[in-house]
């Protein structure tokens, strides 16, 4: 109530002065108005550190090392008034206490954000200027996105407005902009700038005053019309300053901040703020994409950082360009990369296509191709060589593998496959229930022999088992001596698997460690996973072997 009475007194006094001077029919408060409770727009609360550390600022700009830096220079109101009057603008730039507070906000408390805005402006301002020029609008409007979003194309307000120009969803769709899970054209610097220029032109045509049009852009025509009605009269009888006290609190600071930004972008050197220089090429070009392409495919083939693709094409929300022949999509790239893209289009489309192409038809229980590929990469780790393991409890080593659940498998069948109990699997994987799903990864630790693990993994990946049959546990094994004269043959080579050592390999092929080392010219016992070992032929003659009983070959003991 006090604030309303104060506003009424100011308005009445101004009205009296106006009637004495007979100088017009609008209350001229633009130079004398004050506001002790200024509310700064939401964009000014943007994290300055995040702004300065953005990928674009770090890779495309640098501070001019030859520019003098220091604290802000104290400037009188008279000097600021003179400078504002000298700005080459169509839109009126009056000075008052509220405008001065915003200029101080930029040149004193928030001066660290100015270099970042200058740097981002090197790229975005030409886009804004082109869109404004096409509509015949004042070019000083190019600084509105600095107020709206701090030049962050991915900025989203607490009310849901998004993009450089902060379009609300309903406004964007009313202008014909596409917004869905994959594409948000509010974030497209080029398209959103064209829509913003068209929208601003419509607002100016409605109100006939740029200060009102700018205010309406921020709070919406509905709120502006309400403020005009409360102030009395028609739109032609008012400007922003005459309805100031009837506007939403945040909108009250919008036009003063617009004036302040125009001042700072012109006179920052006079306030000892260092300019920003471009360090990379800022010339971009557009290519039409007629396929569904993922940013990772472009990045890998053309060696372009994914972050750069995101900065230049922020409208693609999930790093996916959903292009088609019927609806080609624009891809912005540095101009020197356009030719490389056109030459490599097929390579980009085919790069990891199984991984990035969505399935159009899926059979129930079908495992995705990338999941099956992961199953084929299962490795067996002896306990003492597991990452992060330094001790082995007991004398028998254990093996840990990762098993991906296939269609038709149950916890019980998987446990039987690896000679463990379902409860052991549930404990190892912190499972509360016994249900498992197709594609789920299960960590399985077992003391079953490595040969048995190879057989289990071969069964999972549908590959033939190892050339050596796994040793099976028996209920009553018997050891007998058997004479044999038939020679046995070994494969010529053996590919070393992770976790194997000379002892296990030698035992597997019935040769000694010394014979294995001699055949490969080895001086130590070190092995490298993936390397190939020559396997010496097994000698003929009498050997001693263990023969399992009939009972043990017909039934496998399960724990």
C-alpha positions, 0 to 999 in steps of 0.5 A: 500500500505504501508503495502504491501511494508513493507511486500515486504521489509521483504520478500526480506531481509529474502530471501537474508539471506536465500540465503546466508545461503543455509539452505532451500527453505522456507522464515524463518519468523516464529521467526522474523515476527511482526504485529502491527495490530493484529485482534483477532478471533471472538471467543475471543469476547465471553462474558466472564461472560456468559462463567463463568455462564454457567449451566455446569460450575456452576453445574459440576466444581469449582475453587480449593480453595487451589490454589494460586491466584494473578496477572500474573507473568512477564515472559521473551521471553526466558522462553516462548521459552523454555516452548514452546520447551518443549511441547510434540507436533508434530505440530511446536510451534515457538515463535515470537511477534505475538505469544507473544501478544496472550499469553499475551492476555490469561494470562493478559487481558483475564485471567478470561476466562481461568478457564472456558475453563479449566472447560469445557475442563474436559468434551469436551477434552476427546471427541476431543482426542478420535476423533483425536486418531481414525484418527491418528492425533496430540492430540494438535489439541484438542485445536482448538475448544477453538479458534473456539467457546470457547467450546460453542456447540451452538456458531454461528458466524456472517458468520453462522458457528455453533457448537464447531468446527464452521462448515459452513452449506455447509461444514457440508452438504458436509460431510454428516451432518444433519441440519434442524429445529429439528436437527443440527449435527454441534452442536453434540460434538461427531459427529462434532468431528469425522467430524472435525478430518476427515476434518483436516486429508484431509487438511493435506494430501493436504498441507503436513504442519500442519500450512497450514492445520490449516489455511485452516480449518479457512479460507477455502482451496480456500482462502489459495490457493489464498494466496499461489498463491499471495506469489508465488510458490507451497504449498510445498514451503511455510508454514503459516508464509511465506504467512502470509501477504496474508491471510485474517486478522482474519486467520493471528491470527489463528495459533498464537492463536493456539500456545498460547492456547497450551502454556496456557493450559499447563503453566497456574499455572505458571501464577497464574491462578487457576485450575478447579476441577470437582464437578459432575460425568463426565461419560456419556453414550448413549441410542438410542431413537426410539420415538419422545420425548420432553426434558420436558417429560424426565425431569419430569419423571427422574427429570433431569434439562432440562438445563442439557439435553440441555448441553449434547444434543445440537444438538436438536434445539427445545428440541425435539428428533425426534427418530423413529424405522427407524432412532434411535437418540442418547441421552446422559445422565449421566451414572447413569441415563441410567438404569432409562431411560430404565426402564421408557421409556414407562412412558416418552413416555406417559407423557403428550403425547397429549401435545407433540405428533404432530397431523398427521390429523387435521379437519378444526376448530378442537381445540388442546387438550391442548387448550380444557383442558385450557377451562375446567379450566376457573374460575370466579373471582368476581371483588373485588377478582381479582388479583391486584384489591383492589376496587369495583366501585358501589354497584354491583360486576362484574365477569371476566372470560377467554373465549377460542373461539370455532369453529363457535363462533363469537364476537356477539354470545360470547357477547350475551352468557355473556350479554355484548356488542361486543364493551365491549369485543373489549375494554377489549382485545384491539381488532381492528377488530370484527373477532376472531379465534378458540382457541383465549383467550378473557377476559370478564368482566360482571355484570351478576349474578354468576349463569348466568356465571356458565351456560355460562361456562358450555355451553362453556365446554359442561358441564351441568349447575349448579343445580340452574337455572340462574336468568333471567332479565325481562322487567317487573318483578313482586313480588308476595307472594306465599304459598307453603307446598311442601318441597324442597331438597338440595344436600348433599354437595357443592364444593366451587368455587373461588370467592364464599362466605358464603352469596352467597352459602346460598342464592343459596340453600335457607338457612341462613349463620348461618345454613350453619356455624352450619352444617359445625362447622365453627367459621368464614366466611373464605372459601377455593376454592376446599373445600366441604361444607355440605348443610343443608336440606331446611325447609318445610313450607311457604316461600316467593319467586319471580315469574317472569312474563310470558313475562320474561320467554319467552324472555331474555333481552340483553344489 
